[in-house]
Amino acid sequence: MTPYYSLTSRENTNLITQLENLHIRTDVHIFFVAVRSQPTQYNHPYVFYTDDRVPRYLEQFSGGKTVDDLATGLEGFCISGVQSK
């Protein structure tokens, strides 16, 4: 199974390598999302997962939204400054 990356960046290479190694060594499944918190930041939502079942589960759980849709929504929520309780 090939891990999925929606976007790549040099800064995330070491972290993703460590997550891939963890997955290989322990067979844990990983879902990782990184989004910006300020509109002045230039990075895009970053999604990584180690098993194709992860996005299938999330699509079922979220009513058909893809992991990229969820990451984009999370980024909008984080940038908007809305405070959750």
Buried (B, 14 or more C-beta within 10 A) or exposed (E): EEBBBBBEEEEBEEEBEEBBEEBEEEEEEBBBBBBBEEEEEEEBBBBBBBBEEBBEEBBEEEEEBBBBBBBBBBBEEBBEEEEEE
